[in-house]
Amino acid sequence: MSKYRILKPDQSYTFSQYFLLPNPTIDVVAEFEYSYERTELKLPRYFAEVSYLEFLQNYLQRNIMPTHHI
């Protein structure tokens, strides 16, 4: 948990501004007394042929990487 204040009590923030903060996500959510865990999402199976599946898997793994290890 963060030992210093990230959010200024006298300032209001829009939802998108939280994503612009330079602090690690774990510290930002700690300001609200929350925590989070990155985990693989288990979705229902799709049985029709997906010709671009390998591209999609690589794209998601490359672009949804954690920015901070918990």
Steps between C-alpha positions, in 0.01 A plus 500: 500500500621849418650700789458833322197669349470470124169681465463855621199524736403845371502393133230310312595245237323368193511128434753541219733709718569201724662330201727799442652483847867398491462270801470122481142375485539316829576831675210684337243237599647493853389864533143363496588209731468254212738249353498311175642187347590434139380162389413320182138553403310176433249566221251264337636289214428602140503198270475661157825540308694816582764553234673784686519333843880484527528868402233593755667301780837661431344845478321463833803358680719779366258784575350387828821448690520604866676830550581420862552165668295441809 
